[in-house]
Amino acid sequence: MEPVASVSLASTGGSHPPGWQLQLRVDYVVNRVMRTHRGQPDEVVRGVIEQSLRSLGVVPNDRQVAQYAAVIADMPPWPKR
């Protein structure tokens, strides 16, 4: 029988920087809200972002959420089909 190579499930050093999953969740929520709430009032957009982030286990950063909400609120709404 030929020798079997050892397998290690623990990676050394990691291939992703710390917090990468958190940023993926934030990006996912912001993109989803951008598709559904563009052009709506800032407070509405901010509330939806905060609620969506909390549902994914992310504690929202108020300043970052406010920036995202302001940009999404300033976007024109999608045209009606």
C-alpha positions, 0 to 999 in steps of 0.5 A: 500500500502507498502512504496516504498524505496527511490532511489538516483541516486547520489552515495556518494564517487564514486565507481571508482577513478578519471580519470578511464574513461580516463585510459580506453580510453588510454588502448583501444587505445593502445591495438587497435594500438598494434594489428594493428601496431606492428613492425612498425616504432616508429614515425608511431606508435606514430602518430597513438596513438596520433591521436586515443587518440585525436579522443576520447577526450583525450589529449595525454601525450607525455612521456606516448605515447612515451613509449607505441610507443617504446614498440609496435614498438619493438614487432614482427609483427603478422605472415601473414596467 
